[in-house]
Amino acid sequence: MTDTESHSGEERNAESATPQQSDLDYKINLLFGGSVVRKDLVKAVKGNAIVPSYVLEYLLGQYAASDDEATIQAGIDAVRKILADHYVHRNESELVKSTIREKGRHRIIDKVTVTLNDKQDVYQASFANLGLSGVIVEPATVKANPKLLVGGVWCICDIEYFHSDDARVVPWILGSLKPIQMSSFDYEGYLASRKGFNTEEWIDLLIQSIGFNPEMFGRRAKLLQLVRLIPFVERNYNLIELGPKGTGKSHIYSEFSPHGMLISGGEVTVPKLFVNNANGRIGLVGYWDVVAFDEFAGKKKRTDKALVDIMKNYMANKSFSRGVETLGAEASMVFVGNTSHNVPYMLKHSDLFDELPEAYHDSAYLDRLHFYIPGWEVDTIRSEMFSSGFGFVVDYIAEVLRSMRNTDYSDRYQQHFTLGSDISTRDRDGIHKTFSGLMKLIYPGGEATQEEIEELLRFAVEGRKRVKDQILRIDTTMAAVNFGYSDKTGTWRSVTTLEEDEYPDYYQARRPETDHEAEPSAESEPAQEEAAVAVPSVTEVAAPLFEGHREFQENQRGVSYETLLMPYLRGATDITIVDPYIRLPHQGRNLVDLLALLAAAKNPADEIAVTLVTKEDRGEYAQQHLLMLKDIQDSAATVGIQFTVTWDETIHDRSIRTDHGWKLLLGRGLDIFQKGSGSQFDLGSRRQEFRQVFAFGITYINEQEGAR
């Protein structure tokens, strides 16, 4: 099935009134039955309960981990009843306390934090929603669940009430406590079931497990989502994501795993994060797999210089000091924040770390980051992006990822590729950690083809290159690096970032002089050549048009029919468009956009002929298809375009041919633009260059020159 065919089918399924279980969902339930849940059920049971998704999925996993509708409905009812009976709403805390008193014992779901009362030498629990504190906890319970001491844990607890005449005795007693997370799982069974999925299916399963509909994401967008999971599967991984608001940057770290802790960037202190020298208590990094800093950006934010210094040491050496003692920890560090400017503005006026607080806008700190997620590539979260398919129960996949922190796949590319010799040890560490993390997520058994390995290696190199290139703008004493790798034949393959391809002039503008001495990348020259053709000046109009092949990356912006196609179509009086899939409304709009450009470019007194060779829709949408093409034909006639349609059921490739000698081979046809938000106020709906594209290629052939 072609990309366009698949895309077309997806849109139609989305429009269907009664969506059916997909083949992937069937396979997921077949191979992972009991460990997966339908992801839209969380919303169905949440109501006004302010709890993380993993808490709700824990309960759904107990009662609704099935693909049988009757079982699912019964499970939803059971979970709703549990939440109604046991979840503590803050505004009902007094009612719950009364229930405990009257019944003598009652089960609750609440977030529990434990502190040591060193004066009385006892552990005491406090309950976030119930509002209780000073409840005695047995030392064995604390020893089995040390995270109770740092940040708190969501638990199912039995609380008892026993009043005493002694006012010093707390009447509330903790009868039992069970953290909401799995205690064990079958890792070998996980690896065995993974073999039943191809790579694309497995990635889609992971995306559905996060809670998103994979049909709304391209391959690159899916990989960006999966990078957000690497801190859970890789020890001491340092990740940053800066981008626009509303793209879900902090969602995974607050909702996805019971092993992650999300804190506000403004709340961070040395005692809270690392160690309290007054009492010797270890901070968050000693207990959590991932510590994420929300709202980390903000130039004017006040920062603690001592915190910056100890953080730099920890991120580089995985250790920190407690007095004269040096301690190690495994927590990965994640920094997420919002940008207030677009990419070309930041590249022109400063750098892509421009939004960070001044103390963190420091080359020594930034050099510790392993990957920079370009948040401006991630779509704003919309309702249609959420999944109604099956994904792993969150606490199940969280335990799987945690167990894989013990493995290392960073050398799996070395049998096929060799990193460039001038890539430094720190750059190499960043690339290795990202590559290892992606391998563990996508190929947990360690088995992947050379092409699959290369895809992850290029992605890992790009993420580290984005960090290093911006450091070069800040610290001109750092040596430039030629990022890339060689295959076993010795062929060099350069790696560029997407924003480098989109804005080459701004990207290169403030590099140190040494950067221009580095070996030019194989991809940078075509990118600059594309830019020269894409934005022609008055003096370039007469220049020969580019001949050959160009590739465009997923999520790239700045592409439009005006720059991509029109230089080759101007002056033609007879144009033939071959595209088998001009069926859906958005495909018809793409065609209309091109016809409007052709009409605007010609003399109003002239006419041109445009023939569309396509396949006829013979399914349930056949009538709408014919009506759409008839409307296009009528509209085109009013602006001097004779538009005709020819049916051909044998065509597959997409192309455009003109009567003045040009043939354009279109990998995806006219369907190159991603859907976008769909809002009438979205600028991308008005100007194509503001929209992101799918990955596609185009080949320009001058048939007149070939004839000569």
Secondary structure as UniProt FT lines:
FT   HELIX           3..15
FT   HELIX           23..32
FT   TURN            33..34
FT   STRAND          36..38
FT   TURN            39..40
FT   HELIX           41..46
FT   TURN            47..48
FT   HELIX           53..63
FT   HELIX           69..86
FT   HELIX           90..92
FT   HELIX           93..103
FT   STRAND          105..117
FT   TURN            118..121
FT   STRAND          122..127
FT   TURN            128..130
FT   STRAND          135..137
FT   HELIX           139..144
FT   HELIX           146..149
FT   TURN            150..151
FT   STRAND          153..161
FT   TURN            167..168
FT   STRAND          172..179
FT   HELIX           187..194
FT   TURN            195..196
FT   HELIX           199..210
FT   HELIX           214..216
FT   HELIX           219..227
FT   TURN            228..229
FT   HELIX           230..233
FT   TURN            235..236
FT   STRAND          238..243
FT   TURN            245..246
FT   TURN            249..250
FT   HELIX           252..256
FT   TURN            258..259
FT   STRAND          260..264
FT   HELIX           265..267
FT   HELIX           270..273
FT   STRAND          275..276
FT   TURN            277..280
FT   STRAND          281..282
FT   HELIX           284..286
FT   STRAND          290..294
FT   TURN            299..300
FT   HELIX           305..317
FT   STRAND          319..322
FT   TURN            323..324
FT   STRAND          325..328
FT   STRAND          332..338
FT   HELIX           343..349
FT   TURN            352..355
FT   HELIX           358..360
FT   HELIX           363..366
FT   TURN            367..368
FT   STRAND          371..374
FT   HELIX           375..377
FT   HELIX           383..385
FT   STRAND          390..392
FT   HELIX           394..403
FT   HELIX           404..406
FT   TURN            410..416
FT   STRAND          417..419
FT   TURN            421..422
FT   HELIX           425..442
FT   TURN            444..445
FT   HELIX           450..474
FT   TURN            476..477
FT   STRAND          484..487
FT   TURN            488..489
FT   STRAND          492..494
FT   HELIX           498..502
FT   HELIX           504..509
FT   HELIX           513..517
FT   TURN            522..523
FT   HELIX           524..534
FT   HELIX           538..540
FT   TURN            541..542
FT   STRAND          548..552
FT   TURN            554..555
FT   HELIX           561..564
FT   HELIX           566..569
FT   TURN            570..571
FT   STRAND          574..578
FT   HELIX           585..601
FT   TURN            604..605
FT   STRAND          608..614
FT   TURN            620..621
FT   HELIX           622..637
FT   TURN            638..640
FT   STRAND          641..647
FT   TURN            649..650
FT   STRAND          654..658
FT   TURN            659..660
FT   STRAND          662..666
FT   TURN            669..670
FT   TURN            680..681
FT   HELIX           683..685
FT   HELIX           688..690
FT   STRAND          696..702
FT   HELIX           703..707
//
